[in-house]
Amino acid sequence: MDKDKNKQNEIQVNINFDTTPIIYTDSIQFTTNEDGVVLDVMQRLMNTNQARIVARIGMSRSHAKKLIAELGRILALTEGQGVTSAKRN
């Protein structure tokens, strides 16, 4: 029964690699209030003191807590391995 429940909760994820590039970041700025969190993902501009925002991500505070927990778990699990989720599954 748990197996059937997990199957119902699975989400199929599709990606168009032509329109969804991986964007490198070297800086992230967080803005928070009681309603949520906004992450401004940035890239430094060459040898200047300027940065360009390349993505903005907003989420609830509860979602942000889940993101932190999962990111920490994945980083600890894959420490020194260089493994992506596609290779693990």
C-alpha positions in Angstrom: 0.0 0.0 0.0 2.9 2.4 0.8 4.3 1.7 -2.6 1.0 2.7 -4.3 0.9 5.9 -2.2 4.4 6.8 -3.2 3.6 6.3 -6.9 0.7 8.7 -6.6 2.9 11.3 -5.1 5.6 11.1 -7.8 6.0 14.0 -10.2 7.4 13.5 -13.6 9.8 16.3 -14.4 10.6 17.4 -18.0 13.3 19.9 -19.1 14.0 21.6 -22.4 17.8 21.8 -22.5 17.6 24.4 -25.3 15.7 26.9 -23.1 16.7 25.9 -19.6 20.5 26.4 -19.2 22.5 25.8 -16.0 23.4 29.2 -14.7 26.6 29.4 -12.7 26.5 31.5 -9.5 29.2 32.8 -7.3 27.0 34.8 -5.0 23.5 34.6 -3.5 21.7 37.3 -1.5 18.8 36.3 0.7 15.9 38.6 1.6 13.4 37.4 4.2 10.3 38.5 6.0 7.6 36.6 8.0 5.9 35.4 4.8 8.9 34.0 2.9 12.3 34.2 1.4 13.7 35.5 -1.9 17.0 34.3 -3.2 18.8 36.6 -5.7 21.2 34.4 -7.5 24.1 36.4 -9.0 27.3 36.3 -11.1 30.2 38.7 -10.6 31.0 40.8 -13.7 34.6 40.1 -14.6 37.1 41.9 -12.5 34.7 44.5 -11.2 32.8 45.0 -7.9 29.5 44.5 -9.7 27.2 41.5 -9.9 24.3 40.6 -12.2 21.2 38.9 -10.9 20.7 35.9 -13.2 17.7 34.3 -11.3 15.3 35.2 -8.5 13.6 32.4 -6.5 10.9 33.0 -4.0 9.5 30.5 -1.5 7.7 30.2 1.8 9.6 30.0 5.0 8.6 26.3 5.4 9.8 25.5 1.9 13.1 27.3 2.6 13.6 25.2 5.7 13.0 22.0 3.6 15.4 23.2 1.0 18.2 23.8 3.6 17.6 20.4 5.2 17.6 18.5 1.8 20.6 20.4 0.5 22.6 19.7 3.6 21.6 16.0 3.4 22.6 15.7 -0.2 26.0 17.5 0.3 26.8 15.3 3.3 25.8 12.1 1.4 27.9 13.0 -1.7 30.9 14.6 0.0 33.9 14.0 -2.2 32.0 11.9 -4.8 30.9 14.4 -7.5 27.6 12.5 -8.0 24.5 14.0 -9.5 21.0 12.9 -8.8 20.8 11.5 -12.4 23.8 9.2 -11.7 22.4 8.1 -8.3 19.1 7.0 -9.6 
